[in-house]
Amino acid sequence: MQHHLALLGWEVKDKVTGFTGTVSTIGFDLYGCVQAIVTPKAVIEKEGGAQKLDPSQWFDVSRLEKIGAHPVMQPIPLKGDLTVAGADNRKPVR
């Protein structure tokens, strides 16, 4: 389980479609499937300069390969770590 959760925050590429983005969610299915939501980078339109964000996609984790040497974002730690996840993440927990 920790192996799959370690994908959170990494930029990945789907081996089948070539779709790239950052892993924002890991889902564990009742029947053993482990999937990740991959969120693509925002694209800035040439005319007007507005940002466009394509929809995120679900992929089986076995189809994903990491891109780069480090994650692009770290998950917020859970209670018991240095900060609290969720709405009350402004102060350290001791």
RALINRA-V643990 format. One record per residue. N is the residue number from 0. RES is the residue in one letter. OMEGA is omega in degrees with one decimal (none if undefined). Layout:
# RALINRA-V643990
n & res & omega
N & RES & OMEGA
N & RES & OMEGA
This chain:
# RALINRA-V643990
n & res & omega
0 & M & -179.9
1 & Q & 177.7
2 & H & -179.5
3 & H & 179.4
4 & L & 179.0
5 & A & 176.6
6 & L & -178.3
7 & L & 178.0
8 & G & 179.9
9 & W & 169.2
10 & E & -175.9
11 & V & 175.5
12 & K & 175.6
13 & D & -176.9
14 & K & -175.9
15 & V & -173.5
16 & T & -176.1
17 & G & 178.6
18 & F & 179.2
19 & T & 178.0
20 & G & -177.8
21 & T & 178.2
22 & V & -178.3
23 & S & -179.3
24 & T & 170.9
25 & I & -179.8
26 & G & 178.7
27 & F & -177.5
28 & D & 178.3
29 & L & -175.6
30 & Y & 173.5
31 & G & 177.4
32 & C & 174.5
33 & V & -177.4
34 & Q & 179.8
35 & A & 169.3
36 & I & 178.9
37 & V & -178.8
38 & T & -177.9
39 & P & 175.7
40 & K & 175.1
41 & A & 178.4
42 & V & 177.6
43 & I & -179.0
44 & E & -178.8
45 & K & 180.0
46 & E & 177.7
47 & G & 177.2
48 & G & 179.8
49 & A & 176.8
50 & Q & 177.3
51 & K & 179.7
52 & L & 176.2
53 & D & -179.2
54 & P & 173.7
55 & S & -178.1
56 & Q & 174.0
57 & W & 175.2
58 & F & 171.2
59 & D & -175.2
60 & V & 179.6
61 & S & 178.7
62 & R & -173.0
63 & L & 172.5
64 & E & -179.1
65 & K & 174.4
66 & I & 178.4
67 & G & -176.0
68 & A & -176.1
69 & H & 174.6
70 & P & 178.8
71 & V & -179.8
72 & M & 177.8
73 & Q & 175.2
74 & P & 175.3
75 & I & -179.9
76 & P & 178.6
77 & L & 178.2
78 & K & -174.5
79 & G & 172.4
80 & D & -177.1
81 & L & 178.7
82 & T & -179.4
83 & V & 177.4
84 & A & 177.1
85 & G & -172.7
86 & A & -175.5
87 & D & -176.3
88 & N & -176.5
89 & R & -174.0
90 & K & 177.3
91 & P & 177.3
92 & V & 177.6
93 & R & none
